[in-house]
């Protein structure tokens, strides 16, 4: 099963909370607003700051604010900040695999990983905070419909 880590999920929620108004937010305010532990939110904000997605603001009314407009922050950036590079298998990212020389599926996994990375780069934080409309033509139960033929055709050209 492909699943984001809890930190990636929480990091996305923290970024979405902050993106709604673009203001400076304290870790405790974000934690209370999202019903999360303050220590968890503090850790997430530090991880996001390390990847320049949020900026620390000093002073009595200090806290954190988005480093860029939500339209300029991709979901791939948030996930990378929380979990490191997106990699669905050992060999599809930056890690070396002991079976690399014998693996007949490595290239295909790397292609699938690239498609996932590209899709997440195209989804912005601004899109994530917009209310979802029930558009059954493009979505099914809140999930994007993926055209498998597009994935297959990309793999053949690689």
N, C-alpha and C positions, 0 to 999 in steps of 0.2 A: 504494500500500500504506500502510495506517495502521500506524505503529510508534512506540513511545515512544523517546525518545533514550536513549543509553547512560547518561547521567547520571540520568535518571528511573528507569531499571532499577536502577542501582547505589544510588541514594538509597533506593529501596524495600528493597533488600537490607540496607543499613546500618540502616534503621529497624527492620526485622524482627529483625535480630541483637540490637539494643538492647532490643527489646520483650520478648524471651524471658524476661528476668529483672528488668528495671526498674532495674538497677544503674548505677553510674557506670562508663563505659568510656573508655579512652584511645583516641585515633585509631590508634595503633600496634597496640593489642590488637584493635580492630575489623578493621583491615587484615589482620592475621595470621589472624584467625578466618575471614575471607571470602576470603583469598588475593587481596587487591587491593593496589595500590601505596599506601603510607602517604600520599603527597602527594595522591593522588586522594581518599582517605577524608577527609583533613583539609579539602580544598576542599568536599566534599559536606557535612561536618558544619557548616562555616561557613555554607553556603547554607541548610541546615536551621535553624540557629540564627537567621539573619536573618529567617526566617519564623516564628519562635517554635515550632518543632516539637521542637527539642532545646534544652537549657540548658547553658551552660558552668559547670563546677564548678571553682573554683580550689583550689590547695593541692597538697601532695605526692601525694595520692591522687586528684587532680582528673582531669577529662576532660569527658565529655558524658553527659547522661541525657535521657530523654524529658521533654518539657515537660508532657505530659498522658498520661493513661492511654491505652493502645493502642485501646481502645473509642471514644475521643473524637477520634481522628485518622483522617481519611478519605484514601483513595488520591488523591482530587482535590487535597487539600492538599499531599501529597508531590510530585505531578507539577507542580503550580503552583510549588512552591518550587524545583524543579530546572529547569523549562523555561519558566516563565511561564504565563500563562493558556492553558488548553486551547483550541486553535483548529485545526480540521481544514482550513480554507481561510483565505485572507487576510481574507475578509469575514465569517467566522463568529465572529471574535474581536473584538478592539479595533482592529485595523488597518483602514485605509481601503484600498479597492481602486480602481484607476483605471477599472475596467469597471463599477463599482457601478451607475451610472445605466442601463446597458444590459443588465445581467445578469438573466436570467429565473429563475435557480436560487438566487439569494442567500437568499431566505426559507427555502427548503427546506434549504439547507446550514446555516443558522442553527438551524433546528429540530432537525436531526440532531446538531449540535454540543451543543445544550442537553440532548438525551437522553443523549449520552455523558457530559457533565458531571454530570448528575443520577445516572447509574448509578455513576460513580466516587465521588460524594459518599456513596453508600449503602454502599460497601464500606469497612470499617474495617481499620486495621492489625491489630487483634485477629483479624479473620477471615483475614487474609493469613498469619498465623503458625500457624493451625490446620492440622493434617494434612488433606489432601484425601481424602475417601472416594470410592469408585467408585459414584456414584449415576447410573446411565445414564438415569434418568428426567429429571433436570435438567441433566445435563452430558454432553458428548460429547468424549472425548479430552482432558479437562482444560479445556475451554472452556465458558463459559456458553452455553446455547442462547437465541437472541434470537428472539422472536416478531415477525416483520416486520409482521404485521397491526396490532400495537400501535403501531408506528412510523407506519404509514400513517394510522391513525385519529387519532393526535395531530396529524399534519400538516394534516388536514382541519379540525380545530377551531380551528387557529391563524389 
